[in-house]
Amino acid sequence: MSVAQEQINITDKTMNENLLNNDQDAKETEIKTIEENHSQSLVENKSETHSEIVHENTLYAETVFKIGNFPVTNSLLNVWLTVLIVLVLVFSLKGKIKKVPRGIQNGLEMIMEMFLDLFDLITGSRKKSLKFLPFVLSFFFFVLINNWLGLIPGVGSIGKVISEHGEKIFIPYFRGGTADLNTTLALATIGVVASHILGVMAVGAWNYFNRFINIKVFLEIPKKIMKDPAILLINPIKAFVSLIEIIGELAKVASLSFRLFGNIFAGEVLLASMSALLAFGLPIPFMFLEVIVGLIQALIFAVLILIYLSISTTAEEH
């Protein structure tokens, strides 16, 4: 009985060990299967992430193609399109101008009269208004067309997909010209530099130079010190104020460029956000709002250029 009992105990022990080994193998197999499934899902998620197309509203203009080493950006293409539209309109209307206005010419002349009346309020002279009208209106229509072109369907939504750093990035063929800081900075620089050139032509190089580096006030001290001793205190202050004018001129360029860029770029981001929420219907009221904003910003830019021109060409009174 003892031998039979020992054999039974050994058999039971062996069976228990086999069961334990089988359970351990099953658990190891299950863990391995889970790990394989997890790694496979990570690979699938990674591949799905890389297959997604990234489209963001960037502060900078994207390069569409290059002419040699010169990069042609989507905002530059939009600016070229604006220039083409302006040239087509000018040459199409040039041959239709008559002494007795009719139709569209009558409407355009009414618009010109409205602008002249507005300019008269700033310059105080119809002669000056007529002198500055072509230059200032060029800014107005150029900025206005650029602002409105950014609202046309396809601008910002039609483009190409490129691979960069393992990601697929969407680059639109066209982007609003004034939604690029380079464009607004160039326009502001042209306007402010033109005001200085016309200022030199109007009041003379010496007088205009003394607006910023006032040497006249120091030359006046020996002549007037006997009659007015306070000139020793007043004239150096005048010279210091003139130096501040240099900072003011730089601020003009910054304010003109950033105001226009900020408003137009913010409008594009707003429209993109509304379209992402609901593509049909929701963006329409915001598009009408951006049409008004584009008109107002073009008018503000043109009027500020006119103010700078008027101030620069006016002789200082003492």
NUTOR-132546 format. One record per residue (C-alpha): chain; residue number from 1; x, y, z. Coordinates in Angstrom, 1 decimal. Layout:
# NUTOR-132546
<node ch="A" i="NUM" xx="X" yy="Y" zz="Z"/>
...
END
This chain:
# NUTOR-132546
<node ch="A" i="1" xx="0.0" yy="0.0" zz="0.0"/>
<node ch="A" i="2" xx="2.8" yy="2.4" zz="0.8"/>
<node ch="A" i="3" xx="4.5" yy="1.8" zz="-2.6"/>
<node ch="A" i="4" xx="1.2" yy="2.3" zz="-4.5"/>
<node ch="A" i="5" xx="0.5" yy="5.4" zz="-2.4"/>
<node ch="A" i="6" xx="3.9" yy="6.8" zz="-3.2"/>
<node ch="A" i="7" xx="3.3" yy="6.2" zz="-7.0"/>
<node ch="A" i="8" xx="0.0" yy="8.0" zz="-6.8"/>
<node ch="A" i="9" xx="1.6" yy="10.9" zz="-5.0"/>
<node ch="A" i="10" xx="4.4" yy="11.1" zz="-7.6"/>
<node ch="A" i="11" xx="1.8" yy="11.0" zz="-10.4"/>
<node ch="A" i="12" xx="-0.3" yy="13.7" zz="-8.9"/>
<node ch="A" i="13" xx="2.8" yy="15.9" zz="-8.4"/>
<node ch="A" i="14" xx="3.9" yy="15.4" zz="-12.0"/>
<node ch="A" i="15" xx="0.4" yy="16.3" zz="-13.2"/>
<node ch="A" i="16" xx="0.3" yy="19.4" zz="-11.1"/>
<node ch="A" i="17" xx="3.8" yy="20.4" zz="-12.4"/>
<node ch="A" i="18" xx="2.6" yy="19.9" zz="-16.0"/>
<node ch="A" i="19" xx="-0.5" yy="22.0" zz="-15.3"/>
<node ch="A" i="20" xx="1.6" yy="24.8" zz="-13.9"/>
<node ch="A" i="21" xx="3.9" yy="24.7" zz="-16.8"/>
<node ch="A" i="22" xx="1.0" yy="24.7" zz="-19.3"/>
<node ch="A" i="23" xx="-0.5" yy="27.7" zz="-17.5"/>
<node ch="A" i="24" xx="2.8" yy="29.5" zz="-17.5"/>
<node ch="A" i="25" xx="3.3" yy="28.9" zz="-21.2"/>
<node ch="A" i="26" xx="-0.3" yy="30.0" zz="-21.9"/>
<node ch="A" i="27" xx="0.3" yy="33.2" zz="-20.0"/>
<node ch="A" i="28" xx="3.6" yy="33.9" zz="-21.8"/>
<node ch="A" i="29" xx="1.9" yy="33.3" zz="-25.1"/>
<node ch="A" i="30" xx="-0.9" yy="35.6" zz="-24.2"/>
<node ch="A" i="31" xx="1.5" yy="38.4" zz="-23.1"/>
<node ch="A" i="32" xx="3.5" yy="38.0" zz="-26.3"/>
<node ch="A" i="33" xx="0.3" yy="38.2" zz="-28.4"/>
<node ch="A" i="34" xx="-0.7" yy="41.4" zz="-26.5"/>
<node ch="A" i="35" xx="2.7" yy="43.0" zz="-27.0"/>
<node ch="A" i="36" xx="2.6" yy="42.1" zz="-30.7"/>
<node ch="A" i="37" xx="-0.8" yy="43.6" zz="-31.1"/>
<node ch="A" i="38" xx="0.2" yy="46.7" zz="-29.3"/>
<node ch="A" i="39" xx="3.3" yy="47.2" zz="-31.4"/>
<node ch="A" i="40" xx="1.3" yy="46.6" zz="-34.5"/>
<node ch="A" i="41" xx="-1.3" yy="49.2" zz="-33.5"/>
<node ch="A" i="42" xx="1.5" yy="51.7" zz="-32.8"/>
<node ch="A" i="43" xx="2.9" yy="51.2" zz="-36.3"/>
<node ch="A" i="44" xx="-0.6" yy="51.6" zz="-37.8"/>
<node ch="A" i="45" xx="-1.2" yy="54.8" zz="-35.8"/>
<node ch="A" i="46" xx="2.2" yy="56.1" zz="-36.8"/>
<node ch="A" i="47" xx="1.6" yy="55.4" zz="-40.5"/>
<node ch="A" i="48" xx="-1.9" yy="57.0" zz="-40.3"/>
<node ch="A" i="49" xx="-0.3" yy="60.1" zz="-38.7"/>
<node ch="A" i="50" xx="2.3" yy="60.4" zz="-41.4"/>
<node ch="A" i="51" xx="-0.4" yy="59.9" zz="-44.1"/>
<node ch="A" i="52" xx="-2.4" yy="62.9" zz="-42.8"/>
<node ch="A" i="53" xx="-2.0" yy="66.2" zz="-44.7"/>
<node ch="A" i="54" xx="-1.0" yy="69.2" zz="-42.6"/>
<node ch="A" i="55" xx="-2.6" yy="72.5" zz="-43.5"/>
<node ch="A" i="56" xx="-1.9" yy="75.6" zz="-41.3"/>
<node ch="A" i="57" xx="-2.3" yy="79.3" zz="-41.7"/>
<node ch="A" i="58" xx="1.4" yy="80.3" zz="-41.4"/>
<node ch="A" i="59" xx="2.7" yy="83.8" zz="-40.7"/>
<node ch="A" i="60" xx="5.1" yy="83.5" zz="-43.6"/>
<node ch="A" i="61" xx="4.3" yy="82.9" zz="-47.3"/>
<node ch="A" i="62" xx="5.2" yy="79.5" zz="-48.7"/>
<node ch="A" i="63" xx="7.4" yy="79.0" zz="-51.7"/>
<node ch="A" i="64" xx="5.4" yy="77.6" zz="-54.7"/>
<node ch="A" i="65" xx="8.4" yy="77.3" zz="-57.1"/>
<node ch="A" i="66" xx="11.7" yy="78.9" zz="-57.8"/>
<node ch="A" i="67" xx="13.1" yy="80.9" zz="-60.8"/>
<node ch="A" i="68" xx="16.8" yy="80.1" zz="-60.4"/>
<node ch="A" i="69" xx="17.6" yy="80.9" zz="-56.8"/>
<node ch="A" i="70" xx="14.6" yy="83.3" zz="-56.5"/>
<node ch="A" i="71" xx="11.7" yy="81.8" zz="-54.5"/>
<node ch="A" i="72" xx="8.3" yy="82.6" zz="-55.9"/>
<node ch="A" i="73" xx="5.8" yy="82.6" zz="-53.0"/>
<node ch="A" i="74" xx="2.0" yy="82.2" zz="-53.1"/>
<node ch="A" i="75" xx="1.6" yy="85.8" zz="-51.9"/>
<node ch="A" i="76" xx="3.8" yy="87.0" zz="-54.7"/>
<node ch="A" i="77" xx="1.7" yy="85.2" zz="-57.2"/>
<node ch="A" i="78" xx="-1.4" yy="86.9" zz="-55.7"/>
<node ch="A" i="79" xx="0.4" yy="90.3" zz="-56.0"/>
<node ch="A" i="80" xx="1.2" yy="89.6" zz="-59.7"/>
<node ch="A" i="81" xx="-2.4" yy="88.7" zz="-60.3"/>
<node ch="A" i="82" xx="-3.5" yy="92.0" zz="-58.7"/>
<node ch="A" i="83" xx="-1.1" yy="93.9" zz="-61.0"/>
<node ch="A" i="84" xx="-2.5" yy="92.0" zz="-64.0"/>
<node ch="A" i="85" xx="-6.1" yy="92.9" zz="-63.0"/>
<node ch="A" i="86" xx="-5.2" yy="96.6" zz="-62.6"/>
<node ch="A" i="87" xx="-3.5" yy="96.7" zz="-66.0"/>
<node ch="A" i="88" xx="-6.4" yy="95.0" zz="-67.7"/>
<node ch="A" i="89" xx="-8.9" yy="97.5" zz="-66.1"/>
<node ch="A" i="90" xx="-6.8" yy="100.5" zz="-67.0"/>
<node ch="A" i="91" xx="-6.3" yy="99.6" zz="-70.7"/>
<node ch="A" i="92" xx="-9.9" yy="98.5" zz="-71.1"/>
<node ch="A" i="93" xx="-11.2" yy="101.8" zz="-69.8"/>
<node ch="A" i="94" xx="-8.5" yy="104.0" zz="-71.4"/>
<node ch="A" i="95" xx="-10.1" yy="103.9" zz="-74.9"/>
<node ch="A" i="96" xx="-13.7" yy="104.4" zz="-73.6"/>
<node ch="A" i="97" xx="-13.1" yy="107.8" zz="-71.9"/>
<node ch="A" i="98" xx="-15.3" yy="110.5" zz="-73.4"/>
<node ch="A" i="99" xx="-15.9" yy="114.2" zz="-72.8"/>
<node ch="A" i="100" xx="-19.5" yy="113.6" zz="-71.9"/>
<node ch="A" i="101" xx="-19.4" yy="110.8" zz="-69.3"/>
<node ch="A" i="102" xx="-21.9" yy="108.0" zz="-69.6"/>
<node ch="A" i="103" xx="-22.5" yy="104.7" zz="-67.9"/>
<node ch="A" i="104" xx="-19.4" yy="103.3" zz="-66.0"/>
<node ch="A" i="105" xx="-17.4" yy="106.5" zz="-66.7"/>
<node ch="A" i="106" xx="-20.0" yy="108.6" zz="-65.0"/>
<node ch="A" i="107" xx="-19.9" yy="106.3" zz="-61.9"/>
<node ch="A" i="108" xx="-16.1" yy="106.4" zz="-61.8"/>
<node ch="A" i="109" xx="-16.0" yy="110.2" zz="-62.1"/>
<node ch="A" i="110" xx="-18.4" yy="110.4" zz="-59.1"/>
<node ch="A" i="111" xx="-16.0" yy="108.2" zz="-57.1"/>
<node ch="A" i="112" xx="-13.1" yy="110.5" zz="-58.1"/>
<node ch="A" i="113" xx="-15.1" yy="113.5" zz="-56.9"/>
<node ch="A" i="114" xx="-15.8" yy="111.8" zz="-53.6"/>
<node ch="A" i="115" xx="-12.1" yy="111.1" zz="-53.1"/>
<node ch="A" i="116" xx="-11.1" yy="114.6" zz="-54.1"/>
<node ch="A" i="117" xx="-13.5" yy="116.0" zz="-51.5"/>
<node ch="A" i="118" xx="-12.1" yy="113.7" zz="-48.9"/>
<node ch="A" i="119" xx="-8.5" yy="114.7" zz="-49.9"/>
<node ch="A" i="120" xx="-9.4" yy="118.4" zz="-49.7"/>
<node ch="A" i="121" xx="-10.3" yy="117.9" zz="-46.0"/>
<node ch="A" i="122" xx="-6.8" yy="116.6" zz="-45.4"/>
<node ch="A" i="123" xx="-4.6" yy="118.8" zz="-47.7"/>
<node ch="A" i="124" xx="-6.7" yy="121.9" zz="-47.5"/>
<node ch="A" i="125" xx="-5.9" yy="122.6" zz="-51.1"/>
<node ch="A" i="126" xx="-7.5" yy="121.2" zz="-54.3"/>
<node ch="A" i="127" xx="-4.2" yy="121.7" zz="-56.1"/>
<node ch="A" i="128" xx="-2.4" yy="119.4" zz="-53.6"/>
<node ch="A" i="129" xx="-5.3" yy="116.9" zz="-53.8"/>
<node ch="A" i="130" xx="-5.0" yy="116.7" zz="-57.6"/>
<node ch="A" i="131" xx="-1.3" yy="116.3" zz="-57.3"/>
<node ch="A" i="132" xx="-1.4" yy="113.4" zz="-54.8"/>
<node ch="A" i="133" xx="-4.6" yy="111.7" zz="-56.2"/>
<node ch="A" i="134" xx="-2.9" yy="109.3" zz="-58.7"/>
<node ch="A" i="135" xx="-0.3" yy="108.2" zz="-56.2"/>
<node ch="A" i="136" xx="-2.6" yy="107.7" zz="-53.3"/>
<node ch="A" i="137" xx="-5.4" yy="106.0" zz="-55.3"/>
<node ch="A" i="138" xx="-2.8" yy="103.5" zz="-56.6"/>
<node ch="A" i="139" xx="-2.2" yy="102.4" zz="-53.1"/>
<node ch="A" i="140" xx="-6.0" yy="102.3" zz="-52.4"/>
<node ch="A" i="141" xx="-6.9" yy="100.1" zz="-55.3"/>
<node ch="A" i="142" xx="-3.8" yy="97.9" zz="-55.0"/>
<node ch="A" i="143" xx="-4.5" yy="97.2" zz="-51.4"/>
<node ch="A" i="144" xx="-8.3" yy="96.8" zz="-51.9"/>
<node ch="A" i="145" xx="-7.9" yy="94.2" zz="-54.7"/>
<node ch="A" i="146" xx="-5.3" yy="92.3" zz="-52.7"/>
<node ch="A" i="147" xx="-7.6" yy="92.2" zz="-49.7"/>
<node ch="A" i="148" xx="-10.6" yy="91.0" zz="-51.7"/>
<node ch="A" i="149" xx="-8.7" yy="88.5" zz="-53.7"/>
<node ch="A" i="150" xx="-8.0" yy="86.6" zz="-50.5"/>
<node ch="A" i="151" xx="-11.7" yy="86.0" zz="-50.1"/>
<node ch="A" i="152" xx="-12.2" yy="84.3" zz="-53.5"/>
<node ch="A" i="153" xx="-12.9" yy="80.6" zz="-53.3"/>
<node ch="A" i="154" xx="-9.8" yy="78.7" zz="-54.3"/>
<node ch="A" i="155" xx="-7.3" yy="81.2" zz="-52.8"/>
<node ch="A" i="156" xx="-5.8" yy="79.4" zz="-49.9"/>
<node ch="A" i="157" xx="-7.6" yy="76.1" zz="-50.7"/>
<node ch="A" i="158" xx="-6.2" yy="75.0" zz="-54.0"/>
<node ch="A" i="159" xx="-2.6" yy="74.0" zz="-54.0"/>
<node ch="A" i="160" xx="-0.1" yy="71.1" zz="-53.9"/>
<node ch="A" i="161" xx="1.1" yy="68.6" zz="-51.3"/>
<node ch="A" i="162" xx="4.8" yy="68.1" zz="-50.5"/>
<node ch="A" i="163" xx="6.6" yy="65.8" zz="-48.2"/>
<node ch="A" i="164" xx="8.8" yy="67.6" zz="-45.6"/>
<node ch="A" i="165" xx="10.4" yy="66.0" zz="-42.5"/>
<node ch="A" i="166" xx="8.3" yy="62.9" zz="-42.9"/>
<node ch="A" i="167" xx="5.0" yy="64.8" zz="-43.1"/>
<node ch="A" i="168" xx="2.7" yy="65.7" zz="-45.9"/>
<node ch="A" i="169" xx="2.2" yy="69.5" zz="-46.0"/>
<node ch="A" i="170" xx="-0.4" yy="71.4" zz="-48.1"/>
<node ch="A" i="171" xx="0.9" yy="74.5" zz="-49.8"/>
<node ch="A" i="172" xx="-1.7" yy="76.7" zz="-51.5"/>
<node ch="A" i="173" xx="-0.9" yy="78.3" zz="-54.9"/>
<node ch="A" i="174" xx="-2.4" yy="81.6" zz="-53.9"/>
<node ch="A" i="175" xx="-2.4" yy="83.6" zz="-50.6"/>
<node ch="A" i="176" xx="-3.7" yy="87.1" zz="-50.0"/>
<node ch="A" i="177" xx="-0.9" yy="89.5" zz="-50.8"/>
<node ch="A" i="178" xx="-1.7" yy="91.7" zz="-47.8"/>
<node ch="A" i="179" xx="-1.8" yy="88.7" zz="-45.5"/>
<node ch="A" i="180" xx="2.0" yy="88.6" zz="-46.0"/>
<node ch="A" i="181" xx="4.1" yy="91.0" zz="-43.9"/>
<node ch="A" i="182" xx="6.6" yy="91.4" zz="-46.7"/>
<node ch="A" i="183" xx="4.0" yy="93.0" zz="-49.0"/>
<node ch="A" i="184" xx="2.6" yy="95.4" zz="-46.4"/>
<node ch="A" i="185" xx="6.1" yy="96.3" zz="-45.2"/>
<node ch="A" i="186" xx="7.1" yy="97.1" zz="-48.8"/>
<node ch="A" i="187" xx="4.0" yy="99.2" zz="-49.4"/>
<node ch="A" i="188" xx="4.6" yy="101.2" zz="-46.2"/>
<node ch="A" i="189" xx="8.2" yy="101.8" zz="-47.0"/>
<node ch="A" i="190" xx="7.4" yy="103.0" zz="-50.5"/>
<node ch="A" i="191" xx="4.8" yy="105.4" zz="-49.1"/>
<node ch="A" i="192" xx="7.0" yy="106.9" zz="-46.4"/>
<node ch="A" i="193" xx="10.1" yy="107.2" zz="-48.6"/>
<node ch="A" i="194" xx="7.9" yy="108.9" zz="-51.3"/>
<node ch="A" i="195" xx="6.7" yy="111.4" zz="-48.7"/>
<node ch="A" i="196" xx="10.3" yy="112.3" zz="-47.8"/>
<node ch="A" i="197" xx="11.3" yy="112.7" zz="-51.5"/>
<node ch="A" i="198" xx="8.3" yy="115.0" zz="-52.2"/>
<node ch="A" i="199" xx="9.1" yy="116.8" zz="-48.9"/>
<node ch="A" i="200" xx="12.6" yy="117.6" zz="-50.1"/>
<node ch="A" i="201" xx="11.3" yy="118.8" zz="-53.4"/>
<node ch="A" i="202" xx="8.7" yy="121.0" zz="-51.8"/>
<node ch="A" i="203" xx="10.6" yy="122.7" zz="-49.0"/>
<node ch="A" i="204" xx="14.2" yy="122.2" zz="-50.0"/>
<node ch="A" i="205" xx="16.8" yy="119.8" zz="-48.8"/>
<node ch="A" i="206" xx="18.3" yy="122.0" zz="-46.1"/>
<node ch="A" i="207" xx="15.0" yy="122.9" zz="-44.5"/>
<node ch="A" i="208" xx="13.8" yy="119.3" zz="-44.7"/>
<node ch="A" i="209" xx="17.1" yy="118.0" zz="-43.2"/>
<node ch="A" i="210" xx="16.6" yy="120.3" zz="-40.2"/>
<node ch="A" i="211" xx="13.3" yy="118.7" zz="-39.4"/>
<node ch="A" i="212" xx="15.3" yy="115.6" zz="-38.2"/>
<node ch="A" i="213" xx="18.7" yy="116.9" zz="-37.3"/>
<node ch="A" i="214" xx="18.1" yy="120.5" zz="-36.4"/>
<node ch="A" i="215" xx="21.3" yy="122.5" zz="-36.9"/>
<node ch="A" i="216" xx="19.4" yy="125.8" zz="-37.4"/>
<node ch="A" i="217" xx="18.5" yy="126.1" zz="-33.7"/>
<node ch="A" i="218" xx="22.2" yy="126.0" zz="-32.7"/>
<node ch="A" i="219" xx="23.1" yy="128.6" zz="-35.4"/>
<node ch="A" i="220" xx="20.4" yy="130.9" zz="-34.0"/>
<node ch="A" i="221" xx="21.8" yy="131.0" zz="-30.5"/>
<node ch="A" i="222" xx="24.6" yy="133.5" zz="-31.1"/>
<node ch="A" i="223" xx="22.3" yy="135.8" zz="-33.0"/>
<node ch="A" i="224" xx="19.4" yy="135.9" zz="-30.5"/>
<node ch="A" i="225" xx="21.0" yy="135.3" zz="-27.2"/>
<node ch="A" i="226" xx="21.2" yy="139.0" zz="-26.3"/>
<node ch="A" i="227" xx="17.5" yy="139.6" zz="-27.0"/>
<node ch="A" i="228" xx="16.3" yy="136.3" zz="-25.5"/>
<node ch="A" i="229" xx="18.6" yy="134.5" zz="-23.1"/>
<node ch="A" i="230" xx="16.0" yy="131.7" zz="-22.7"/>
<node ch="A" i="231" xx="17.1" yy="130.5" zz="-26.1"/>
<node ch="A" i="232" xx="20.0" yy="128.7" zz="-24.4"/>
<node ch="A" i="233" xx="17.4" yy="126.4" zz="-22.9"/>
<node ch="A" i="234" xx="14.7" yy="126.3" zz="-25.6"/>
<node ch="A" i="235" xx="16.8" yy="125.6" zz="-28.7"/>
<node ch="A" i="236" xx="18.6" yy="122.4" zz="-27.4"/>
<node ch="A" i="237" xx="15.1" yy="121.1" zz="-26.5"/>
<node ch="A" i="238" xx="14.0" yy="121.8" zz="-30.0"/>
<node ch="A" i="239" xx="17.0" yy="119.9" zz="-31.4"/>
<node ch="A" i="240" xx="16.3" yy="116.9" zz="-29.1"/>
<node ch="A" i="241" xx="12.6" yy="116.9" zz="-30.3"/>
<node ch="A" i="242" xx="13.8" yy="116.8" zz="-33.9"/>
<node ch="A" i="243" xx="15.8" yy="113.7" zz="-33.2"/>
<node ch="A" i="244" xx="12.7" yy="112.0" zz="-31.9"/>
<node ch="A" i="245" xx="11.1" yy="112.6" zz="-35.4"/>
<node ch="A" i="246" xx="13.5" yy="110.0" zz="-36.8"/>
<node ch="A" i="247" xx="12.0" yy="107.4" zz="-34.5"/>
<node ch="A" i="248" xx="8.5" yy="108.7" zz="-35.5"/>
<node ch="A" i="249" xx="9.3" yy="108.0" zz="-39.2"/>
<node ch="A" i="250" xx="10.3" yy="104.4" zz="-38.4"/>
<node ch="A" i="251" xx="7.2" yy="104.0" zz="-36.4"/>
<node ch="A" i="252" xx="5.1" yy="105.1" zz="-39.4"/>
<node ch="A" i="253" xx="6.5" yy="102.2" zz="-41.4"/>
<node ch="A" i="254" xx="5.9" yy="99.8" zz="-38.6"/>
<node ch="A" i="255" xx="2.3" yy="101.0" zz="-37.9"/>
<node ch="A" i="256" xx="1.3" yy="101.0" zz="-41.5"/>
<node ch="A" i="257" xx="2.6" yy="97.5" zz="-42.3"/>
<node ch="A" i="258" xx="1.5" yy="95.7" zz="-39.1"/>
<node ch="A" i="259" xx="-2.0" yy="97.3" zz="-39.0"/>
<node ch="A" i="260" xx="-2.8" yy="96.1" zz="-42.5"/>
<node ch="A" i="261" xx="-1.1" yy="92.7" zz="-42.1"/>
<node ch="A" i="262" xx="-2.7" yy="92.0" zz="-38.8"/>
<node ch="A" i="263" xx="-6.3" yy="92.8" zz="-39.9"/>
<node ch="A" i="264" xx="-6.1" yy="90.8" zz="-43.1"/>
<node ch="A" i="265" xx="-4.3" yy="87.8" zz="-41.7"/>
<node ch="A" i="266" xx="-6.7" yy="87.7" zz="-38.7"/>
<node ch="A" i="267" xx="-9.6" yy="87.7" zz="-41.1"/>
<node ch="A" i="268" xx="-8.1" yy="84.7" zz="-43.0"/>
<node ch="A" i="269" xx="-7.6" yy="82.8" zz="-39.8"/>
<node ch="A" i="270" xx="-11.2" yy="83.6" zz="-38.7"/>
<node ch="A" i="271" xx="-12.6" yy="82.4" zz="-42.0"/>
<node ch="A" i="272" xx="-10.6" yy="79.2" zz="-41.8"/>
<node ch="A" i="273" xx="-11.8" yy="78.5" zz="-38.2"/>
<node ch="A" i="274" xx="-15.4" yy="79.1" zz="-39.2"/>
<node ch="A" i="275" xx="-15.0" yy="76.8" zz="-42.2"/>
<node ch="A" i="276" xx="-13.5" yy="74.1" zz="-40.0"/>
<node ch="A" i="277" xx="-16.5" yy="74.3" zz="-37.7"/>
<node ch="A" i="278" xx="-19.2" yy="74.2" zz="-40.5"/>
<node ch="A" i="279" xx="-18.2" yy="74.6" zz="-44.1"/>
<node ch="A" i="280" xx="-21.6" yy="75.5" zz="-45.4"/>
<node ch="A" i="281" xx="-23.4" yy="78.6" zz="-44.4"/>
<node ch="A" i="282" xx="-21.5" yy="79.6" zz="-41.3"/>
<node ch="A" i="283" xx="-18.6" yy="81.5" zz="-43.0"/>
<node ch="A" i="284" xx="-20.9" yy="83.6" zz="-45.2"/>
<node ch="A" i="285" xx="-21.6" yy="86.4" zz="-42.7"/>
<node ch="A" i="286" xx="-17.9" yy="86.5" zz="-41.8"/>
<node ch="A" i="287" xx="-17.0" yy="86.8" zz="-45.5"/>
<node ch="A" i="288" xx="-19.3" yy="89.9" zz="-45.8"/>
<node ch="A" i="289" xx="-17.6" yy="91.3" zz="-42.7"/>
<node ch="A" i="290" xx="-14.1" yy="90.7" zz="-44.3"/>
<node ch="A" i="291" xx="-15.3" yy="92.5" zz="-47.5"/>
<node ch="A" i="292" xx="-16.1" yy="95.6" zz="-45.4"/>
<node ch="A" i="293" xx="-12.8" yy="95.2" zz="-43.4"/>
<node ch="A" i="294" xx="-10.8" yy="95.0" zz="-46.6"/>
<node ch="A" i="295" xx="-12.4" yy="98.2" zz="-47.9"/>
<node ch="A" i="296" xx="-11.9" yy="100.1" zz="-44.6"/>
<node ch="A" i="297" xx="-8.3" yy="99.0" zz="-44.3"/>
<node ch="A" i="298" xx="-7.5" yy="100.0" zz="-47.9"/>
<node ch="A" i="299" xx="-9.0" yy="103.4" zz="-47.2"/>
<node ch="A" i="300" xx="-7.2" yy="103.9" zz="-43.9"/>
<node ch="A" i="301" xx="-3.9" yy="102.9" zz="-45.6"/>
<node ch="A" i="302" xx="-4.4" yy="105.4" zz="-48.5"/>
<node ch="A" i="303" xx="-5.5" yy="108.2" zz="-46.2"/>
<node ch="A" i="304" xx="-2.5" yy="107.8" zz="-43.9"/>
<node ch="A" i="305" xx="-0.2" yy="107.9" zz="-46.9"/>
<node ch="A" i="306" xx="-1.9" yy="111.1" zz="-47.9"/>
<node ch="A" i="307" xx="-1.5" yy="112.6" zz="-44.5"/>
<node ch="A" i="308" xx="2.2" yy="111.8" zz="-44.5"/>
<node ch="A" i="309" xx="2.6" yy="113.4" zz="-48.0"/>
<node ch="A" i="310" xx="0.7" yy="116.5" zz="-46.9"/>
<node ch="A" i="311" xx="2.7" yy="117.0" zz="-43.7"/>
<node ch="A" i="312" xx="6.1" yy="116.4" zz="-45.5"/>
<node ch="A" i="313" xx="5.3" yy="118.9" zz="-48.2"/>
<node ch="A" i="314" xx="4.2" yy="121.7" zz="-45.8"/>
<node ch="A" i="315" xx="6.8" yy="124.2" zz="-44.8"/>
<node ch="A" i="316" xx="7.2" yy="124.6" zz="-41.0"/>
<node ch="A" i="317" xx="6.0" yy="127.9" zz="-39.5"/>
<node ch="A" i="318" xx="8.0" yy="129.6" zz="-36.9"/>
END
